[in-house]
């Protein structure tokens, strides 16, 4: 078989390509045209995911349309048009449809890993608490409130040692 693009060299790459309208087409390209091509050739994992998405959509069409959430009554089509789910139960009801969306938004991830605000300078909650305790300790000593200072000092020591008895300072400067 010859390359579909240059029509000169032998086609060595045979891939299923998703078209802009969502349909699938076969692409038979030589190595050179495949590398220069604007067509994105899907990996086997992407093809499997697309197949699952298509099968889910086809099953829904065959069953007479999208299911509605038993709690709030929203359908998947309503979610797509509004851009918001109706209640927490929708995450489970529409899970097969939501996972591909979440993966696309988060570049393949489906687990929330958290994010710290820019104002934290990348510090963890543990580090922020230690910094605040040390500031309070310095203020208590300056005001000559030694009982409060001793309590703060003990709290800092407990945090630094941690529950395992050797957590260390966590890289925090005093």
VOGU-3710 file (C-alpha; in Angstrom, 3 decimals, decimal comma):
1> xxxxxxxxxx> 0,000/0,000/0,000  1,321/3,462/-0,846  1,304/6,511/1,383  -1,987/8,413/1,254  -0,212/11,753/1,435  2,776/11,656/-0,922  1,561/8,705/-3,019  5,213/7,763/-3,686  6,606/5,781/-0,757  5,254/2,660/0,848
11> xxxxxxxxxx> 2,939/3,238/3,830  4,583/1,911/6,975  2,302/3,479/9,580  -1,294/2,390/9,717  -3,275/4,226/12,378  -6,851/5,059/13,253  -7,237/8,831/13,249  -10,031/10,728/14,956  -11,507/13,368/12,661  -12,677/16,814/13,808
21> xxxxxxxxxx> -16,306/15,676/13,624  -15,562/12,779/16,004  -15,611/10,041/13,384  -12,708/7,668/12,765  -10,671/7,161/9,605  -7,710/4,989/8,735  -4,440/6,749/7,938  -1,798/4,929/5,895  1,359/7,035/5,806  5,054/6,579/5,146
31> xxxxxxxxxx> 7,454/7,417/7,981  8,429/10,786/6,484  4,838/11,993/5,937  3,745/10,718/9,356  6,457/12,795/11,044  5,580/15,939/9,049  1,820/15,388/9,208  -0,512/17,736/11,016  -2,674/14,699/11,738  -2,261/13,505/15,296
41> xxxxxxxxxx> -1,808/9,758/15,371  -3,299/8,297/18,507  -1,424/5,994/20,814  -2,938/2,572/21,596  -4,022/3,866/25,043  -5,778/6,846/23,436  -7,498/4,552/20,968  -8,774/2,344/23,789  -10,060/5,368/25,709  -11,793/6,701/22,607
51> xxxxxxxxxx> -13,348/3,289/21,987  -14,669/3,204/25,570  -16,085/6,719/25,178  -17,774/5,741/21,927  -19,148/2,495/23,351  -20,552/4,340/26,380  -22,225/6,930/24,167  -23,582/4,229/21,862  -24,998/2,267/24,807  -26,692/5,410/26,066
61> xxxxxxxxxx> -28,199/6,109/22,635  -29,404/2,510/22,383  -31,084/2,736/25,800  -33,069/5,796/24,756  -30,894/8,672/25,949  -29,000/9,841/28,964  -30,010/8,815/32,427  -31,143/11,491/34,838  -29,768/11,883/38,345  -32,226/10,354/40,839
71> xxxxxxxxxx> -31,426/13,120/43,368  -31,715/16,313/41,336  -33,072/15,137/37,977  -30,348/16,739/35,820  -29,372/14,898/32,639  -25,903/14,756/31,139  -27,095/16,939/28,244  -28,239/19,593/30,741  -24,859/19,435/32,483  -23,082/19,931/29,144
81> xxxxxxxxxx> -25,236/22,933/28,254  -25,059/24,593/31,707  -21,502/23,593/32,579  -22,478/22,727/36,164  -23,659/19,592/37,885  -26,806/19,699/39,974  -25,727/17,799/43,101  -22,917/15,604/44,509  -24,692/12,410/43,348  -24,150/13,511/39,728
91> xxxxxxxxxx> -20,459/12,583/39,977  -21,411/8,935/40,382  -24,354/8,968/37,959  -22,299/10,530/35,147  -18,906/9,018/36,066  -18,284/7,316/32,682  -18,903/10,622/30,909  -17,082/12,822/33,412  -13,823/10,843/33,604  -12,742/11,637/30,023
101> xxxxxxxxxx> -13,545/15,316/30,593  -11,576/15,411/33,844  -8,638/13,598/32,238  -8,539/16,095/29,365  -8,707/19,074/31,711  -6,019/17,697/34,042  -3,747/16,213/31,378  -4,570/12,579/32,144  -4,994/12,788/35,921  -8,212/12,011/37,759
111> xxxxxxxxxx> -7,025/12,411/41,347  -6,944/15,800/43,039  -3,420/16,429/44,294  -4,049/19,834/45,778  -2,488/23,170/45,209  -1,106/25,771/47,576  -1,941/29,421/47,108  0,885/31,542/45,735  1,098/33,416/49,049  2,341/30,285/50,876
121> xxxxxxxxxx> 5,683/30,339/49,064  5,378/26,548/48,703  5,390/25,943/52,446  3,380/23,115/53,907  0,817/23,557/56,645  3,338/22,030/59,076  5,969/24,610/58,162  3,502/27,509/58,367  2,389/26,399/61,837  5,993/26,199/63,051
131> xxxxxxxxxx> 6,764/29,667/61,703  3,685/31,117/63,406  4,537/29,406/66,712  8,101/30,750/66,584  6,818/34,288/65,977  4,422/33,946/68,909  7,280/32,617/71,075  9,475/35,608/70,243  6,620/38,003/71,048  5,884/36,242/74,347
141> xxxxxxxxxx> 9,542/36,487/75,392  9,652/40,162/74,401  6,531/40,844/76,523  8,098/38,780/79,332  5,232/36,269/79,337  7,453/33,347/80,225  4,701/30,798/80,979  3,197/31,382/77,537  6,697/31,235/76,025  7,356/27,878/77,742
151> xxxxxxxxxx> 4,037/26,492/76,435  4,869/27,638/72,883  8,412/26,262/73,159  7,014/22,845/74,203  4,502/22,874/71,333  7,285/23,672/68,856  9,423/20,859/70,244  6,530/18,369/69,911  5,914/19,392/66,309  9,599/19,216/65,405
161> xxxxxxxxxx> 10,004/15,750/66,900  6,759/14,511/65,390  4,759/11,437/66,394  7,540/9,058/65,343  10,018/10,771/67,641  12,348/11,985/64,916  10,451/13,962/62,327  13,108/16,615/62,343  12,791/20,260/61,523  11,245/19,687/58,114
171> xxxx> 13,730/22,097/56,540  12,222/25,097/58,325  14,506/27,891/59,410  13,845/29,451/62,842
//
